[in-house]
Amino acid sequence: MSEKIFNVLDFGARADAVTLDTAAVQAAVDACCAAGGGKVYFPKGEYVLATVFLKDNVHIFFEDVV
């Protein structure tokens, strides 16, 4: 079984270094956990975040920027 991927952009994150993306990232984490786990994926960009609460079986994956 392949790991489910939850792209934060699909949840409304902008990654534009201006918009507060906390709600979108939290929604992706919550959806990932509710689905039984998987990977929360951050494509290349600049994210502005406040506190995000991580949950069980949620793996954070950042696109390689090098």
C-alpha positions in Angstrom: 0.0 0.0 0.0 1.4 3.4 -1.0 1.6 6.2 1.5 -1.0 8.9 1.1 0.3 12.4 0.3 -1.4 15.6 1.4 0.0 18.6 -0.4 -0.4 21.8 1.7 -1.2 23.8 -1.4 -4.3 21.7 -2.0 -5.5 22.9 1.5 -5.0 26.6 0.6 -1.4 27.3 1.6 0.2 30.1 -0.6 3.9 29.7 0.2 4.4 33.3 -0.9 6.3 34.5 2.2 3.5 36.9 3.0 0.3 34.9 3.6 -0.1 33.2 7.0 -0.4 29.5 6.0 -1.0 28.0 9.5 -4.7 27.1 8.9 -3.9 25.4 5.6 -1.0 23.4 7.0 -3.1 22.4 10.1 -5.9 21.3 7.8 -3.5 19.1 5.9 -2.1 17.6 9.1 -5.6 16.9 10.4 -6.7 15.3 7.1 -3.6 13.1 7.0 -4.2 11.9 10.6 -7.9 11.3 9.9 -7.0 9.2 6.9 -4.8 6.9 9.0 -1.5 8.7 8.3 0.7 9.5 5.5 2.9 12.4 4.3 2.2 16.1 4.5 4.1 17.6 1.5 5.5 21.1 1.3 6.4 22.1 -2.3 9.2 24.6 -2.7 8.2 28.0 -1.4 8.3 30.3 1.7 5.7 29.4 4.3 4.7 31.7 7.1 3.5 29.7 10.1 2.5 30.0 13.7 2.0 27.0 15.9 1.0 23.8 14.1 0.0 20.7 16.1 1.5 17.5 14.7 -0.4 14.2 15.1 0.3 10.5 15.1 1.4 8.8 11.8 1.9 12.1 10.1 5.3 12.6 8.3 6.4 16.0 7.1 8.2 16.1 3.7 9.8 19.2 2.2 10.6 19.4 -1.5 14.4 19.5 -2.0 15.4 23.1 -2.6 19.0 22.4 -3.5 
